[in-house]
Amino acid sequence: QVQLVEFGGGLVQAGASLKLSCAASGGDFGSRLYAMAWFRQAPGKEREFVAAINANGARTYAANSVKGRFTISREDAKNTVYLQMNSLTPEDTAVYFCAARGTYFGSRYAQDYNYWGPGTQVTVSS
């Protein structure tokens, strides 16, 4: 069973940067291709796609709301995926979740992912 754990959330002011990490372990992670993604969920709202990366890191996808501000990357030697978040605004406040799917291509749809982390809170004050 693949396990995911997110790190790096916190409270920051608007305009600041934050880098989230997601450490993967267990199951066949490392010996099989896994596309990875970040989603977020704000209070009272549905979970929404933030960014995804293919299994070999060759292609990334980002939601329009974060394009140009957030960057997803992966370091397979450490089984870790990152989300660099710049120019944060209060609208970015949410619980951020890491997700994995056992295929090459990433997806913008939560139902396509098999494994999820517990989430990390990001709060941006104005």
Order of alpha helices (4+ residues) and beta strands (2+ residues): beta-beta-beta-beta-beta-beta-beta-beta-beta-beta-beta
